[in-house]
Structures are given as structure tokens and as C-alpha cells.
Amino acid sequence: MHIPPHDNHNHPIVDVDHPLVPLNYFNIVKLRKGEVFDYRLKAYETCIVPATGTVSVECAGETFTPIGNRGVDVWDGEPEGVYVPTNTGARMTCLSDRAEVFVAGARFGETLKPFAVRADQLDVVQYGSDDTKTHRKIKHILGSAYHDRVGRLLVSELYTVGTGGWSGFPSHKHDTDRLPEETRHDETYNFRFRPNHGSGLQMLQRVDNEPGDAYHVMDGSTIVLDKGYHPCCVLPGYEMYYFTILGGLSQRSLKQYFQPTHADQLHTIPGIMDMVARFK
């Protein structure tokens, strides 16, 4: 499902108990200097990640400041974030002239402890190649390093390396709990392009070798992925970024199931198995 770019007025784009991705939550909060935003989600753990600008975050009696160091866009610096436990109030205060803040969430029933992830604590992996048109970099904010501190939530930023090309290929899915082959993880994306008048395509093929759907994604588009194989691509001449939220049903580690028709492509893309391992 494609949610076109729009001004959400700080209201959730993917709210709790969403009919397609009930394990996910997503909000974009835009603030001016000195403005505050408060929230508390009873059944979801969350992560606050400034797309641009700088905020302070108060949570469970702790203050994390400053958070975020990016200027004009998501390519202008490294991400930072704050983990907010389930059923815990959080207040963010804008310290820069303006801030645009992603709030990513996953359903989880326990209350853990908050913490900050700084730019030098990111787990970064780069894989693919220009020859295979799959070259990209992933910056894990809440990745495998935090398994003992987070319940079900995985949060990452994905960038094409260079312009044009494919991401999420070979096509894979994770919509069914059937270990050890696959886990159920709902997934939500928010896309950005450089220059920002660029665009791309999100495919969603629900059954192997049968026609699926394709969505034209633009700067600010949100995609919710409930079921099916889901590669995406960006037009030649443009760079693509997407903020990625994964929420697991029964565990945090993601086990992707690669589409049988294209599974042999796993052997053609440099470094892809290292990428797969970082989501575990």
C-alpha cells in the first residue's frame, strides 16, 4: 500500500493497530525551535530519529541531548536516535531552527530502558555493485547490536550508492512465521530522493510468478508492506533513501525468504549475505 506524500500535521501516518501492518507505528513530527511534542504508546516501543535538525528527548527521567546533526536533508550527516520503551512517555524539544523527526515503532508488551544511539555507534554495511545495479549502504540505528536492549523493533536507513539501481533484490518476503525458513515482520518505508524531484518504483509481488502491484514513490512517500516480495528501484540519475521500520511478531531477528524464481541471484551480488546477517 502506498501513502502519498502529505502534511500529516504531526499525526501518525501509520497508527497503532493499522489494518495492514499492525506490528508497526510511524509518525513524522515537524517542529520549530523551542516547540515540543509529547507522546506515549501503550503497546509499542519506539525510536526517535531526526531526519533533519536537532532535538532533545526526555524519557523515563532521563534527558538525551543533543540528538541529530543533519542539516538540509538525510544525506547531510549521520543519523542518531533514542529508544523509547513501551508505555513510556517521551517529550522531544526542537533545538535547531527546524526539525523533521521520524518516530518508528513496533508492538511489544514489555517495558525496557531508554538509551541513545550516537553517530559513532551505527552498524554500517555496504553491499552490491555498480555492475549488478544493486549498490547500496545500510545504516542500522537499532540493529543486531541491541538485541538485549530492544524487544521487536529494527530501525535502519538505506541509501543507494551512486544513482539509479535496485534495492531489496533478490526479491524476498517476511510475512509468515515458519521458522527456520521465515519470520513474520511487518515493514514500513519512508522514501527520499536527491535531487528531491526524483522518484522510484516499489514492487509488491504476492505470489511467485504471478503479476503483482507497482507503486510510483516520490519524495516523502510511505509504503506499508504486509505480504509479498518487495524490491524497489530508483530512476537513473537520482539517489534514493528510505527509512525502514521492521516489527517482528514472535522475535526480533529477521529471517528473509528469498523468492525461488530469483534465488540464484544471491550468488551474483557481492556482500549480500553479510547484509542478511546484520538483520538477525
BATORMAR-519977 format. One record per residue (C-alpha): residue number from 1; x negated, y negated, z negated. Coordinates in steps of 0.02 Angstrom, whole numbers, plus 50000, padded with zeros to 5 digits. Each point is the difference from the previous one (the first is absolute). Last residue first. Example, Ala and Ser with C-alpha at 12.3 -4.5 7.8 and 13.67 -1.06 7.14 Angstrom:
BEGIN
n;xx;yy;zz
2;49316;50053;49643
1;50069;50172;49967
//
This chain:
BEGIN
n;xx;yy;zz
280;49025;50556;49373
279;50011;49848;50114
278;49809;49990;50013
277;49991;50178;50068
276;50098;49956;50156
275;49880;49858;50041
274;49852;50119;49978
273;50088;50118;50120
272;50013;49860;50128
271;49815;49962;50004
270;49979;50006;50189
269;50159;50035;50100
268;49989;50146;50123
267;50022;50149;49883
266;50163;49935;49928
265;50063;49990;50180
264;50036;50187;49990
263;50149;49959;49888
262;50092;49912;50141
261;50143;50122;50036
260;49995;50066;49822
259;50040;49830;49924
258;49885;49978;49851
257;50071;50031;49827
256;49932;49875;49875
255;49968;50045;49818
254;50003;49845;49891
253;49943;50009;49819
252;50120;49910;49883
251;50112;50147;49955
250;50182;50053;49999
249;50090;49870;50105
248;49851;49896;50055
247;50009;49815;50038
246;49893;49927;50138
245;49986;49814;50035
244;49895;49934;50145
243;49959;49821;50047
242;49970;49996;50187
241;49870;49911;50102
240;49983;49985;50189
239;49873;49913;50111
238;50050;49939;50172
237;49922;50006;50175
236;50085;50162;50051
235;50169;50020;49916
234;50007;50091;49834
233;50046;50181;49966
232;50100;50108;49880
231;50010;50185;49955
230;50150;50067;49904
229;50049;50184;49996
228;50167;50024;49914
227;50105;49951;49849
226;50030;49854;49883
225;49885;49868;50069
224;50044;49820;49961
223;49925;49869;50116
222;49982;49816;49957
221;49962;49868;50131
220;49904;49845;49943
219;49902;49972;50163
218;50093;50106;50127
217;50053;50181;50017
216;50091;50068;50153
215;50079;50162;49938
214;49994;50169;50088
213;50117;50147;49969
212;49985;50186;50033
211;50006;50116;50150
210;49975;50186;49961
209;49832;50089;50004
208;49984;50012;49810
207;50156;49934;49912
206;50016;49833;49910
205;49893;49897;50117
204;49978;49824;49930
203;49893;49881;50101
202;49950;49827;49941
201;49946;49882;50138
200;49897;49842;49995
199;49998;49812;49997
198;49891;49847;50023
197;50065;49824;49968
196;49902;50003;49836
195;49830;49997;50084
194;49964;50112;49907
193;50147;50109;49950
192;50088;50043;49837
191;50109;50150;49958
190;50091;50054;49842
189;50011;50188;49977
188;50107;50114;49890
187;49976;50186;49964
186;50098;50135;49909
185;49886;50143;49948
184;50062;50180;50000
183;49850;50115;50001
182;49936;50120;50134
181;49914;50166;50036
180;49953;50055;49822
179;50133;49962;49952
178;50171;49983;50075
177;50070;49831;49945
176;50069;49927;50160
175;49981;49828;50082
174;49813;49987;50027
173;49974;49980;50188
172;49857;49997;50123
171;49957;49937;50173
170;49816;50015;50042
169;50000;49851;49984
168;50053;49881;49862
167;49925;49852;50090
166;49978;49967;50186
165;49906;49874;50104
164;49987;49816;50038
163;49869;49881;49932
162;49848;50034;49893
161;50010;50108;49845
160;50186;50017;49965
159;50037;49963;49819
158;50091;50098;49865
157;50035;49936;49824
156;50036;50126;49864
155;50117;50038;49855
154;50037;50175;49930
153;50130;50015;49862
152;50054;50161;49912
151;49939;49984;49819
150;49848;49887;49985
149;49855;50002;49874
148;49929;50177;50016
147;50014;50000;50190
146;49914;49831;50012
145;49847;50042;50106
144;50112;50084;50129
143;50068;49835;50062
142;50088;49849;49926
141;49914;49862;50099
140;49942;50111;50143
139;49925;49897;50141
138;50018;50097;50162
137;49900;49959;50156
136;50048;50044;50179
135;49935;50066;50166
134;50129;50111;50087
133;49974;49954;50184
132;49907;50166;50026
131;49851;49911;50078
130;50010;49856;49876
129;49978;50124;49859
128;50089;50074;49851
127;49959;49973;49818
126;49968;49868;49868
125;50026;50029;49815
124;50005;49873;49859
123;50039;50038;49817
122;50019;49829;49919
121;49914;49961;49835
120;49896;49852;50062
119;50158;49905;50049
118;50074;50020;49826
117;50135;50121;49943
116;50088;49941;49842
115;50078;50107;49864
114;50167;50036;49920
113;50032;50151;49887
112;50120;50146;50028
111;50189;50010;49985
110;50075;50162;50063
109;50145;50028;50120
108;49924;49959;50168
107;50079;49931;50158
106;49873;49911;50108
105;49968;49815;50021
104;49909;49870;50103
103;50012;49813;49962
102;49916;49898;50137
101;49956;49819;49959
100;49996;49846;50110
99;49915;49858;49909
98;49996;49812;50020
97;49897;49856;49932
96;49904;50126;49895
95;50034;50051;49820
94;50173;50077;50024
93;50066;50083;49843
92;50051;50183;49996
91;50104;50068;49858
90;50022;50186;49968
89;50122;50095;49889
88;49971;50184;49973
87;50126;50137;50040
86;49872;50097;50103
85;49821;49938;49989
84;49930;49850;50094
83;49836;50030;50095
82;49915;49838;50048
81;49922;49970;50169
80;49855;49934;50103
79;49977;49993;50188
78;49840;49945;50088
77;49972;49840;50098
76;50079;49905;50145
75;50069;50143;50106
74;50163;49998;49901
73;50033;49819;50050
72;49955;49817;49971
71;49913;50014;49832
70;49965;50160;49907
69;49934;50007;49822
68;50131;50095;49902
67;50021;50024;49812
66;49929;49868;49883
65;50043;50049;49869
64;50071;50155;49914
63;50093;49961;49839
62;50045;50137;49877
61;50148;50014;49881
60;50089;50133;50102
59;49981;49899;50162
58;49947;49824;50044
57;49935;49978;50177
56;49901;49851;50063
55;50014;49953;50181
54;49889;49958;50149
53;50041;49973;50183
52;50031;50119;50144
51;50066;50177;50011
50;49998;50001;49809
49;50019;50179;49936
48;50113;50041;49851
47;50016;50188;49972
46;50157;50084;49935
45;50066;50142;49893
44;50186;50031;50028
43;50144;50057;49888
42;50042;49846;49894
41;49928;49868;50115
40;49957;49835;49916
39;49975;49835;50090
38;49941;49823;49971
37;49941;49872;50128
36;49910;49839;49955
35;49966;49837;50091
34;49846;49900;49953
33;49933;49986;50177
32;50130;50056;50126
31;50070;50176;50008
30;50050;50131;50128
29;50048;50173;49937
28;50010;50146;50123
27;50089;50151;49927
26;49987;50187;50025
25;50064;50152;49905
24;49979;50181;50050
23;50062;50172;49939
22;50176;49965;50062
21;49937;49988;50180
20;50152;50017;50114
19;50144;49951;49885
18;49897;49875;49900
17;50016;50045;49816
16;49903;49845;49945
15;49986;49864;50130
14;49902;49997;50163
13;49992;49817;50055
12;50018;49946;49819
11;50053;49819;49972
10;49866;49866;50001
9;50100;49892;50123
8;49995;50144;50127
7;49949;49885;50141
6;50005;50115;50150
5;49894;50117;50104
4;50102;50145;50070
3;50039;50154;49893
2;49965;50152;50109
1;50064;50173;49952
//
